[in-house]
Amino acid sequence: MSERLLSALVYGGLSFGALLAACDGLGKEDDGLTREELGTFTADTGGAIDVVADIPEGAVSSLVYCGPYGYDTLATAELITSPDGATAYDMNDPSGTAMRVGILDDLLPMVVPVSPDLDISSGAWNYRVYFDAESVTATCYGVYNTSGVGGEVNLNFVFVGADEVAPGLNANEGETTLATVVETVRGIWSAAGLDIGTITYSDFDGDVDTYKVVDGDTELGNLLREVPAPGDRSITFFFVQEVTDADGATILGLAGGPPGAAAVGGTSKSGVVVTTASFAEDPDEVARIMAHEGGHFLGLFHTTEKDGSSSDPLGDTPACTMASDADGNGILSTDECSGTGADNIMFWTGANTDMSSDQGWVMTRSSAVQ
């Protein structure tokens, strides 16, 4: 791996849960979104491509995504400039801007803005996308929210063998079983000005035996591709028995991204996966996972990463520094960062439920929100 991308990985503090992806297909033309194909590009000898997206007048957010380029390749934005030539994002100084970009396999979604401190001016935005391999080919698309700021998001709940470990988590009983969980998520998001609209409940009609335990990023991405293309303005949550990493450890939830490929179906970044093995013992935990991972999908980053290496770009979510690492173990705990970001649902542990005004500002501009 190149030194440039390695340094970005260290900065981002991103774990297995961040190494997700997405791409494929244009969407509808009557859903308040403007969509376009930006072209197919092959990386130069430096591993980069240059993409131009012409953001239309009146857009409140822009999603540019490039891929698919496979699970063995990582990509990020090296440089993003606005129409007036100003630097919106610099991989070599990410904390110096009001933007964040993931470091992701297979598909790279990039959302503008992810902070009220970054203006989404209309005109030609330039994206230099960097891959950790040469001769990579990817197709890029733009999705522009021209319908204005929204206040409601629809949810699709898909059950993948979850009722084997948590009775009632199926299409027939899910509305009743998850009623309290939904209200908890609603309460968390409402503090940021986002409400839950229509919810659909369905059983997964694919290979349940393969995906009821999601093992690794390839299975995760392939499951998220099951969100139908071209994609609608909603968030799809897959309720599985368990998600595990390469070491066999349980992961409570993962979102495509961050940010996700909102309103784009058929991709490896098109939704959210939630572990339900502990649902009966702690439904509130499942609600926090959903609110946290749904926040990632809609464009939110951690208020602080667990090693203090980075924080989100929002002015009203305080960052916790390693000066708070009282036990010296290199991990910032919820207790150590109380009052400096850990009370927020987007702190890396997701243990608490506060949300901020700036977070709501970002979420309500997502292409998934109406």
C-alpha positions in Angstrom: 0.0 0.0 0.0 1.3 3.5 -0.8 2.5 5.8 1.9 -0.2 8.4 0.9 -3.1 6.0 1.4 -1.5 4.4 4.5 -1.3 7.8 6.2 -4.9 8.5 5.3 -5.9 5.2 6.8 -4.1 6.0 10.0 -5.6 9.4 10.2 -9.1 8.1 9.6 -8.9 5.5 12.3 -11.3 3.4 10.1 -12.0 -0.2 11.0 -13.7 -3.1 9.2 -17.0 -1.3 9.7 -15.8 1.6 7.5 -14.4 -0.5 4.7 -17.7 -0.8 2.8 -18.7 0.3 -0.7 -21.3 1.0 -3.5 -22.1 1.7 -7.2 -24.3 0.8 -10.2 -27.2 2.3 -12.0 -29.0 5.5 -12.6 -32.2 6.3 -10.6 -35.6 7.8 -11.1 -36.2 11.2 -12.6 -39.4 12.1 -10.7 -38.2 11.7 -7.1 -36.8 15.2 -6.5 -33.3 14.1 -7.3 -31.2 14.9 -10.4 -29.0 12.0 -11.5 -26.3 11.8 -14.1 -23.5 9.5 -15.2 -20.2 11.3 -15.0 -18.1 8.9 -17.1 -15.9 5.8 -16.9 -12.3 6.4 -15.9 -9.1 4.4 -15.6 -6.5 5.4 -13.0 -3.2 6.9 -14.2 0.2 5.6 -13.1 -0.2 7.5 -9.9 -3.4 5.7 -9.1 -5.8 8.6 -9.6 -8.7 9.8 -11.7 -10.1 13.3 -12.2 -13.9 13.6 -12.1 -16.0 16.8 -12.7 -19.5 17.0 -11.3 -21.7 20.0 -12.3 -23.9 20.7 -9.3 -27.1 22.3 -10.4 -28.5 25.6 -9.0 -30.7 25.0 -5.9 -29.2 21.7 -4.9 -28.9 21.2 -1.1 -26.6 18.2 -1.3 -24.5 16.3 -3.8 -23.6 12.6 -3.8 -20.8 11.7 -6.2 -19.9 8.0 -6.2 -17.3 6.0 -8.1 -17.0 2.2 -8.6 -17.3 -0.7 -8.4 -13.5 -1.5 -8.2 -13.5 -4.6 -6.1 -13.0 -5.5 -2.4 -9.3 -5.7 -2.7 -8.8 -2.1 -3.6 -9.2 1.0 -1.4 -10.1 4.5 -2.6 -10.4 7.9 -1.1 -10.5 11.5 -2.3 -7.1 13.0 -2.7 -8.4 16.5 -3.5 -11.8 18.1 -3.9 -12.2 21.7 -5.1 -15.3 23.9 -5.4 -16.2 25.9 -8.5 -14.3 28.9 -7.3 -11.1 26.8 -7.0 -11.2 26.7 -3.2 -10.0 23.4 -1.5 -13.0 21.6 0.0 -11.0 18.5 1.0 -7.4 17.6 1.0 -6.3 14.1 1.9 -3.0 15.4 3.3 -4.8 17.7 5.7 -8.4 16.4 6.2 -8.9 18.0 9.6 -8.1 21.4 8.0 -11.4 21.4 6.0 -15.1 21.2 6.7 -15.4 17.9 4.8 -14.7 14.2 5.4 -14.4 11.4 2.9 -14.2 7.7 3.7 -11.4 5.2 2.7 -13.5 2.5 1.2 -13.3 -0.7 -0.9 -15.3 -1.3 -4.1 -17.2 2.0 -4.1 -16.5 5.5 -2.9 -19.4 7.8 -2.1 -18.6 11.4 -1.5 -21.2 13.8 0.0 -21.1 17.6 -0.1 -21.8 19.1 2.4 -21.2 17.1 5.5 -21.0 20.3 7.6 -22.8 23.7 7.5 -19.4 25.2 7.3 -19.0 24.0 3.7 -21.0 25.8 1.0 -22.6 23.7 -1.8 -22.2 26.3 -4.5 -23.5 25.4 -8.0 -21.1 24.8 -10.8 -18.2 22.5 -11.6 -16.8 20.6 -8.6 -13.5 18.7 -9.3 -12.8 15.4 -7.6 -9.4 13.8 -7.7 -10.0 10.2 -6.5 -7.0 8.1 -5.4 -6.8 4.3 -5.5 -4.2 2.1 -3.8 -3.6 0.3 -7.2 -2.9 1.4 -10.7 -5.0 0.9 -13.8 -8.2 0.7 -11.8 -11.4 1.4 -13.8 -14.5 2.9 -12.2 -17.7 4.6 -13.4 -18.8 7.7 -11.5 -22.2 9.1 -11.0 -23.8 12.2 -9.5 -27.0 12.4 -7.4 -28.1 15.9 -6.5 -30.9 16.7 -4.1 -32.8 19.5 -5.8 -36.0 19.0 -3.8 -34.9 21.0 -0.7 -34.2 20.2 2.9 -36.4 17.3 4.2 -37.7 16.3 7.5 -38.7 12.7 7.1 -37.0 9.4 6.1 -38.7 6.2 5.0 -37.3 2.9 6.2 -37.2 -0.6 4.7 -36.7 -3.4 7.3 -35.5 -6.7 5.7 -35.2 -9.7 8.0 -32.5 -12.2 7.1 -33.1 -15.3 9.4 -33.2 -13.0 12.4 -36.2 -14.7 14.0 -34.1 -17.8 14.6 -32.3 -15.9 17.4 -34.9 -13.2 18.1 -38.4 -14.5 17.8 -40.8 -12.0 16.1 -38.2 -10.4 13.9 -39.9 -11.3 10.6 -42.2 -9.7 8.1 -45.4 -10.9 9.8 -44.5 -9.8 13.4 -41.8 -7.2 12.9 -44.0 -4.1 13.2 -45.1 -5.2 16.6 -41.8 -6.6 17.8 -39.9 -3.5 16.8 -42.4 -0.9 17.9 -40.5 0.2 20.9 -37.2 0.2 19.0 -38.7 2.4 16.3 -39.9 4.9 18.8 -36.5 5.0 20.4 -34.8 5.7 17.1 -37.5 8.3 16.3 -36.8 10.0 19.6 -33.0 10.1 19.0 -33.3 11.5 15.5 -36.1 13.9 16.4 -33.7 15.9 18.5 -31.9 16.6 15.2 -35.1 17.5 13.3 -35.5 14.2 11.5 -38.7 12.1 11.7 -39.4 8.5 10.5 -42.0 8.2 7.7 -43.3 5.0 6.2 -41.8 1.7 7.3 -42.0 -1.5 5.1 -41.4 -5.0 6.6 -40.2 -7.9 4.4 -38.4 -11.2 4.7 -35.2 -11.6 2.7 -36.0 -13.5 -0.5 -32.3 -14.3 -1.3 -29.8 -16.8 0.2 -30.7 -16.6 3.9 -28.3 -19.3 4.9 -25.4 -17.3 3.5 -26.3 -13.9 4.8 -28.0 -14.6 8.2 -24.4 -14.4 9.6 -22.5 -11.8 7.7 -18.8 -12.8 7.8 -16.4 -10.2 6.4 -16.6 -7.2 4.1 -17.3 -9.2 0.9 -20.5 -10.8 2.3 -21.5 -7.4 3.8 -21.1 -5.6 0.5 -22.9 -8.4 -1.4 -25.8 -8.3 1.0 -26.1 -4.5 0.6 -26.2 -5.0 -3.2 -29.6 -6.7 -2.6 -31.2 -3.3 -2.2 -33.1 -3.0 -5.5 -31.7 -0.7 -8.2 -32.1 2.1 -9.0 -32.9 2.9 -5.4 -35.5 5.0 -3.7 -35.3 7.8 -1.1 -35.1 5.6 2.0 -32.8 3.6 4.2 -32.8 -0.2 4.1 -31.9 -2.0 7.3 -31.0 -5.7 7.0 -31.6 -7.4 10.4 -29.3 -10.4 10.5 -28.3 -12.8 13.3 -24.8 -11.5 13.6 -22.0 -9.6 11.8 -18.5 -10.8 12.4 -15.1 -9.5 11.4 -12.0 -11.3 10.1 -11.1 -12.4 13.7 -14.6 -13.7 14.4 -15.5 -10.8 16.7 -19.1 -9.7 16.7 -19.9 -6.3 15.2 -23.2 -4.7 16.3 -23.9 -2.9 13.1 -22.4 -1.5 9.9 -23.5 1.1 7.4 -22.4 1.4 3.8 -19.9 4.2 3.9 -19.8 6.6 5.7 -21.4 8.2 4.0 -23.7 5.7 2.3 -24.9 5.6 -1.3 -28.2 7.1 -0.3 -31.0 6.7 -2.8 -28.8 4.4 -4.9 -29.7 0.7 -5.0 -27.8 -2.3 -6.2 -24.5 -1.4 -4.6 -22.3 -2.5 -1.8 -23.0 0.8 0.0 -26.7 0.9 -0.4 -27.9 0.1 3.2 -27.3 -0.8 6.8 -26.8 -4.2 8.5 -27.8 -4.8 12.2 -26.8 -7.7 14.5 -29.9 -9.0 16.4 -28.4 -11.8 18.5 -28.8 -9.8 21.7 -32.2 -8.2 20.8 -34.2 -10.0 23.4 -31.8 -8.9 26.2 -31.2 -5.4 25.1 -33.6 -3.9 22.5 -32.4 -0.4 23.4 -28.9 -1.4 22.2 -30.4 -2.3 18.8 -32.1 1.1 18.6 -28.9 2.9 19.3 -27.1 0.8 16.7 -29.8 1.7 14.1 -29.7 5.4 15.0 -25.9 5.4 14.9 -25.4 3.5 11.7 -28.3 5.3 10.0 -26.5 8.5 10.9 -23.4 7.3 9.1 -25.5 6.4 6.1 -26.9 9.9 6.0 -23.5 11.5 6.1 -22.4 11.7 9.7 -18.9 10.7 10.9 -17.8 9.8 14.5 -17.5 12.8 16.8 -14.2 11.2 17.8 -12.5 8.0 16.6 -11.6 5.5 19.4 -7.9 6.3 19.1 -8.4 10.1 18.9 -7.0 10.2 15.4 -9.8 12.1 13.9 -13.2 13.8 14.5 -16.1 15.0 12.5 -16.1 18.4 10.9 -19.1 19.8 12.9 -18.7 22.9 15.1 -21.2 21.8 17.8 -19.9 18.3 18.5 -16.9 18.6 20.8 -13.9 16.4 20.0 -12.2 14.3 22.6 -8.4 14.1 22.6 -5.9 11.6 23.8 -5.3 13.9 26.8 -8.4 12.3 28.2 -7.0 8.7 27.9 -6.7 8.4 31.7 -5.8 4.7 31.7 -3.3 5.1 28.9 -4.6 2.2 26.9 -4.8 4.2 23.6 -8.6 4.0 23.5 -10.9 6.8 24.4 -13.8 5.4 26.4 -17.2 6.7 26.9 -16.4 7.6 30.5 -13.2 9.3 29.6 -14.9 11.5 27.0 -18.0 12.4 28.9 -18.8 16.0 28.1 -16.5 16.0 25.1 -18.5 14.2 22.5 -19.2 10.8 24.2 -22.8 11.9 25.1 -23.5 12.0 21.3 -25.0 9.0 19.4 -22.2 9.4 16.9 -19.3 8.9 19.4 -17.5 5.8 18.3 -19.1 3.6 20.9 -22.7 4.8 20.2 -23.4 4.3 23.9 -25.4 7.5 24.4 -28.2 9.3 22.5 -27.6 13.0 22.2 -27.7 14.7 18.8 -26.7 18.2 17.7 -28.2 20.9 15.5 -25.3 20.6 12.9 -25.9 16.8 12.7 -29.5 17.4 11.9 -28.5 20.0 9.3 -26.4 17.3 7.5 -29.0 14.5 7.8 -32.0 16.5 6.5 -30.1 17.3 3.3 -29.3 13.7 2.4 -30.7 12.4 -0.9 -32.5 9.7 1.2 -34.5 12.3 3.2 -37.7 13.9 1.9 
